[in-house]
Amino acid sequence: MAPSAVTPPTLDFSDSSKSSLKVPKSSIELGADSAEKVGTKRKIICFSDFDGTIFMQDTGHVLFDSHGCGVDRREILDQQIKSGERSFKEVSEEMWGSLNVPFEDGFEAMKTSLDIDPDFQTFHKFCINNSIPFNVISAGLKPILRKVLDQFLGPEESSHIDIVANDAQINTPGTEWKPLWLHDCDLGHDKARSVQEARTQAKLECEDGTIPLIVFIGDGVSDLPAARQADVLFARKGLRLEEYCIENKIAYIPFETFADIQKEVVKIMKEDEDTTKGLGSPKRFNPRANIWRRISSKHNVPLLVAATPRDEKMFLWPETFTEYQPKTAGIPLTA
């Protein structure tokens, strides 16, 4: 079966393009024992986007707007990515390269500008108590994400979160911010590859060939490649990932805060224990995850590209299918 879903309500996406979100109120009262151990056997692994998912704002945008290219230029660059005029990696390198601020000074702007999901910390403690690895998977820069988590969660709790993201080279004066890309692709970080590698490793570590349950949590269309590797997909309500799932009939579970996610994860854990006793494949298993990964390689793009929605193509095949055309110095393009 595909990632788990509920029937979505009719939604208004008129504000879905905002780069900064209002902090949602908790929609569920979890109670004092909300982080206690459930006691099921199935290994579960959580992957979550960072900007717009754990935090309401985009960490990069906060820095660019305050200490770099500024809001106007940043919005022009964002549009160049959306239109396909320039690649994500090329635009990102210009944005990061525009920064002129020491790392610690730049972080001060983030401390006062970022808002964390009100129920994230409770959910993360729940994950720790139930031996559920929680991984941040992001197109951002790892040193920034780690510093933010240390600040908002504390270094000890933050240390339980693995971050799969690009690294960075930042000199002491802050005049050079250079991304060190995780993968050799136009997006810099192939999120689907990262999730698939973790799935494979977890399966090797499980006893008796038991297959782990993969959960992915996100908010935007750029999360789709990783989301396709998940057994259960959570999409933040009212944002582009939910809109896209509805438009293209992709199974998902909507959430307002991480309290909604925790409630559903507990339900899924108990359901799986009752049905499988933690053995073999999960009850909510996405058998197409491995198949999708194989057939969406660049060697097989012609077989699927005609049936793939336009918004999704640049994220699924950044090296093969893109509208990005490098500028040529007066050299005519041949048909």
Salt bridges, closest charged atoms under 4 A:
ASP15 OD2 - LYS18 NZ 3.98
ASP49 OD1 - LYS191 NZ 3.60
ASP58 OD2 - HIS61 NE2 3.99
ASP65 OD2 - ARG74 NH2 2.83
ASP78 OD2 - HIS61 NE2 3.63
ASP78 OD2 - ARG74 NH1 3.39
GLU90 OE2 - ARG86 NE 3.32
GLU94 OE2 - ARG73 NH2 2.78
GLU94 OE1 - ARG86 NH1 2.92
GLU104 OE2 - LYS147 NZ 3.22
GLU108 OE2 - LYS111 NZ 3.37
ASP117 OD2 - ARG236 NH2 3.02
GLU156 OE2 - HIS160 NE2 3.12
GLU157 OE2 - HIS124 ND1 3.18
ASP190 OD2 - ARG293 NH2 3.07
GLU197 OE2 - ARG193 NE 3.08
ASP223 OD1 - LYS191 NZ 2.95
ASP231 OD2 - ARG199 NH2 3.50
GLU243 OE1 - ARG240 NH1 3.47
GLU247 OE1 - ARG240 NH1 3.59
GLU256 OE2 - LYS237 NZ 3.67
GLU264 OE2 - LYS267 NZ 3.40
GLU271 OE1 - ARG284 NE 2.75
ASP272 OD2 - ARG42 NE 2.97
GLU273 OE2 - LYS41 NZ 3.00
ASP311 OD2 - ARG240 NH2 2.54
GLU312 OE2 - ARG228 NE 2.76
GLU323 OE2 - ARG310 NH2 2.74
